[in-house]
Amino acid sequence: MKYPLSEKYNTPELMAKIMGPNPMKLEEELLTGHKIPAGSVVCDLGSGQGLTSVFLAKEYGFTVYAADLWSDPEENRRFFREMGLSEAEIIPVKADATALPFETGFFDSIVSTDSYNYFGRDPEFLDQKLLPFLKKGGYVYIAIPGMKQDCHDCLPPELLLSWTPEQMDYMHDVAYWRDMVSQSRDAEIVEVSQMESNEEVWADWLRQENAYAVGDRRAIEAGGGKYLNFIKIVLRKNKSTCGGRQFPGKASVLDTQKNRQVSYRNLSIFSLSGETQTHAPLPPSQADPHTTVAGNRILTLIQQFCTLKI
């Protein structure tokens, strides 16, 4: 396929920041025909060094929270400024995907490129760890490396030139992932399919000179690529998620940018000095009384309704 948006970022300096097969090309295919409203607040989950976050902000106009456990938020912040993006457009956050530091219903959409397979192989992950932070009716877009057909009982020797059996366990086929996400009670499957992107995104990665890319060359050059693919997963959070299940946290009743800014004060982020700071929630005296009263009343009514439905 052609990648008109991603080609804008095809410079040696930016390509040196990729951490695997070209994530911007994967993201461009992933979001072809997407249904994320303009101006949405989006979580880039597993954002790495921030290339995909920049891509989401600049090419789609989203407000992006670049959430990653292993990258340095301060380095990403400097990179975002160099790319001409303000703190209002893109926010780096140091976050564990299994313990996200956001309020319930914080995001309009969640996008994850080349990382979900590391933390999403638990059937309960979606309902317990991810979907609570997505608005009802919001979309999740996922692109992950996979296999054309699972063969973990007899891994091809070509693949073992670069990866151990334990590393290969992060890669599975379309059937595996369809079964995994179908176990969610709070989301409907829109699509689980093999992506067109494969050889070209691998080629971009293998041209890099970092140790990981060099190590991956052995398997691909030996023909291991014929066993591999990339998989697209699109989910939509149910508009009603009662069914007697407990609510994971405080309801976000009024979906406004003001509330999102207040919510952001609860995050653990890197300060400009490089030290981690935890911002406490606003005290009740500073909270919006209309939001608090209305939120508590609506949450009570919803919980009563769900109780009656059990």
N, C-alpha and C positions, 0 to 999 in steps of 0.2 A: 504494500500500500504506500501511498505518498504521505509525507508528514510536513505539510507547509508551515505549521506553527513551530514544530520542534526544530526545523532547519535554522530558525533565527538564532538558536542557541548552540549551533555547531561550530564552536570556537575551541581552540586547544585549551584555553584557560578554564572554560566551563566543563569541557569533557573530562578534564583532569579531576573534577570533583565527583564524577559518577562513581557509585559503589557497586555496580553490577550492570547487567544489560540495560541499554539506554532507557532510563526511567521516563524521560519526557516523551519519547515515542510511544512507549507503553501507555502513558497517561493520555496521550492524544487519541490513540485508538480506543482506549477505555471510555473516554468521554464523548466519543462520536454519537451524536443524537441524544445527549444527556438531557435529564429533566430537572436539573438544579436551577431554581429561579435566579435571575440576575440579582446581584447585590447580596447573595446569601453569605452567611457565616459558615465557613467550612473548616473541618478538622482534616489536616493532612497528617494521617496517622502513620508513624514510622518515616518521618520526613528526611532522615539522614542529614546531609549537609545543606539541605534546603532548596535544591534545584527544582524539585516538583512543586514546592510551595511558591517559589517565584513564578513558575509556569502557571499555576492556578490563579495567582493574583493578577499577573500582567495580561494573560491571554483570555481569561474568563471573567475578570472583574470581581472575583470573590474577596471577601475579607477572610484571611487565612490564619489559622492557628497551626504553626509548624511544631507538631508534637513528636519528640523523639527522646529515647532514653540515653543513647550513647553519644550523640553529638553535643557540642558545646554551644549553648544558646547565645553566649556572648559573641562567639565567632560567627554564628549564623546571623545575629543582629547586624554585625558589621557588613557581612556579605549582602544582606537585604538592603542596607542603606546604599552600598556601592551600586546595586542594581536599580536604584532610584525609587525604592519603595519605603513608605513611611511606617511608623509604628501603628498607625490607624489602619493600614492595609494588610500588614503581615506581622504576626506576633510569635516569636520563638518561645517554646515552652519545653522544659525538661520534664518528661512524663513517661511513666511506665504504662504500657497499653493495658495491663491488667489492673491498674489502680489509677485511672484517669482523674485529675484534680479539677473537674468541672462540675457545674450544677446540672441537675436534671433538665433535659430538654434544651440544652445550651446551643446545639448546632442545628442548622438547617440541613446539612448533609455531611457525610464522612467519606473521605477518599483515602485509599491506602494502596500504594504502588510498590510492589516487590518487597513486602514485609509481613503481610498478614499471615503467611504460612508459618511464621515463627511463633505466633502467639494464638492463632485462631483454630488450632486443631483440637480444642476442648469443646465438646458439644454444648456446654453451658456458657461459653465465652460470650456469644452474641447477646443472649438475654440478660446475663448477669453483669457483664463488664463493659459492653459497648453500647447497645441500644438504649439504655437509660439516658444517655447523653444526647440522643437524637430526638428532634421533634417528631410527634406522630405524623405519619404520612411522608416523612423525610426519606431520602435515598442513601444507600451505602453503595459505593463503587469500589471494587477490589480488582487489582491485577496482580497475579502471582505466578512465579515459575512453577511448572508442573511436568507431568509425564504424559505421553500420549496413551500409555497403558501401564498401570501399576505392575511392577515386576520386582518387588522387594525380596521375594523368596529366591530369586535367581538374577541378581543384578548383572547387567552386561559388563564385561571387563573394561570396556572403553570408559565407562563412567567412573570406575574405581581408580582410574589413573589420576583423577583430580579430587575425588570426594570419597569419604568413608561411608559405610552403610548407615551410620548414625546421621551423617549430614544428608544423605539421600532421603532419610525418613521425613524431611521437611517438604519433599516434593511428591505429589500424588496426581492422579488423573481426574478428569471431569466427573466421573461417577463418584469418586471418593468425596469430592467437594460438594457435589449436589446432595449427597446423603448427609454430609456434615451440617450444611446450612439449613436443610429441610427439617432438622430437629428443633429449630427455633420456633417458639410459640408466639413470638412477638413480631415476626417479620414474614413477608411473603416473598417468594423467589420470583424475580422478574426474568433473570437470565443466568445460566451457568453454561459457558461455552468455551471452546478453544479459540484463542485469538489468532489473527493473521500474522501479527508480529512474531518473529522468531529469529531467523538467520541474520537479519539486518541489525536488530538490537544487540545480538550477541557479537556481531562483528565490531560494532562501536566500542563495546566493552573490551574485547580482546586486543584492540589496538592500543590500549593504555599500558603503561609500563609499571604500574604498581604490582606488588608481590601477589595479590589475589588474582588479578587478571592474568598474570603470567602463569600462575598455577592452574587456572581454568583452561588454558590453551591446550594442555595435554589431552584432556578428554574430548574437547570439541574437534581438534585436529585429527584425532583418531577415529572420528565418525560418531562420537557420542551424541551429537546434536540430533540425530534421527530419532532418538528416544524421548526427546524433550519438547516441551511447548510452553506457552503461557496461557493462563486461564483467566477469563473474565467472569466476575460474579457481580450481579446487580440485585440488590434487595430493597424492599420498601417496608418501612416500619408500619405496622398496623395502626390504623387510626383509633382503634379501641384495643387496649391491652389489659382489660380487667380480668375476667375469668377466675376471680378469687386470688390472683397473685398479689403479693405485697408490692407496694411502691418502693423503689430503691432509695428515695430521698425526698427532699422538699420539692413540691411541684413548682414549676416555672409557669405561672398563670399568665402574666402579662409579658408577651414576647416583644420587647422593645430593646433598642440599642442601649438605652440607659441601664436596663437591668443587666445586660451582658457586661457592661463596663463595671457595674457593682460586683457581679459574679467574679470577674477577673481578679478582683482584689483578694480572693481566696486562694489563688494559685501559688505554688512554690516555683519561683523563677530565679534566674540569675540576675543579680543587680549589676549595675555598671561597674562596680568594684570587683566583680567576679565572685562574690560570696552569695551563697544560696539564702534567700530570705523568704519567710512564710508570712503572708499578709493575712491578718485575722479578719473574720467577717465583720461587717458593719454592726456596731452595737444597736440594740433595739431603738435607742433614742434617735439614731440617725436614719433608720429605715423609713421608707415611705409608708405611712400608716394605711393608706388606701390599698396599696399593694399587699401589705401584710394581712389586713382583715379580709380583703376579697379572696386572697390566696388560700387562707385557712378555711374560709367558708366553703369555697368551691372544692377544695381537697376533701373536706369532711363529707360533702354531698356525694362526691365520686366514690369515696371509700364505702359509704353506706350503700350505694347502688351496687357496687361490686360484691359486698357481703350478701345482699339479697339474691345475687345471681348464682351464688355457690350451690 
